[in-house]
Amino acid sequence: MQNTIKPLSGQVALVTGGSRGIGKQIAKDLAELGADIAINYNNSKQAALLVKNEITNNNGKAEIYQCNVGNNSAVNEMMNTIQKQMGNINILINNAGISRERTVRNMSLDEWEEVINTNLNSVFYCSQSVIPQMIENKKGTIINIASLLGQIGNIGLANYSASKGGVLAFTRGLALELARYNITVNSICPGWIKTDMTDRIPEQLKEGILSSIPLKKFGEPEDISEMVSYLILKGSYITGTQIHINGGLYM
């Protein structure tokens, strides 16, 4: 029986923050489509290894790469290693993100800078680093995982909201710069998605959140990863846009 060639066979995809939650699902789904996956993680090596093993046990290809993507020199070092070990990166998923909840009045400088570095500066660092590779490939896909909070904000999360709002603006500017090279750049804005974070929300608060969502349910990581796959496979005429996946919470 002849093996069917998968649509992303021979392509390398880097997923930052790929050891858990939405990033984990994206990594697994792109591997199913045939891509070789570079799984970036910062602290959770064991979780990253589990994702890698899940992919390789399903006949996929994956490697893990430790890097604080909020550090430019560390990003450049990681990118050089990936390129040597796996080849040019065709697909970049800027997914890594953290939150540090605090009102602006009480927020420390570290709590501001850590979130901006991880959520926004990392998107610049990683994108800048892969652009030469994508130009050499004569095509490329960059997808930035932003957030509903980058569109509407939230009390206690001004740092997070600012970082994700910055991602949306950066996406538009970069898309204009890279269109001439056949490289698309888009943002996806998840709303409330079922992850470890939502599992920890107290039941009473969870009920309040659900009541505010028109579809009355949380999204699944697959809702985001399936849109990522669509943009890669079918989105050659889509660039510079933000896609809402939030159950109707923001339209």
Secondary structure, DSSP 8 states (H G I E B T S, - for coil): ------TTTT-EEEETTTTSHHHHHHHHHHHHTT-EEEEEESS-HHHHHHHHHHHHTTT-EEEEEE--TTSHHHHHHHHHHHHHHH-S--EEEE---------GGG--HHHHHHHHIIIIIHHHHHHHHHHHHHHHHT-EEEEEE--THHHH--TT-HHHHHHHHHHHHHHHHHHHHHGGGTEEEEEEEE-SB-SHHHHTS-HHHHHHHHHHSTT-S-B-HHHHHHHHHHHHHH-TT--S-EEEESTTS--
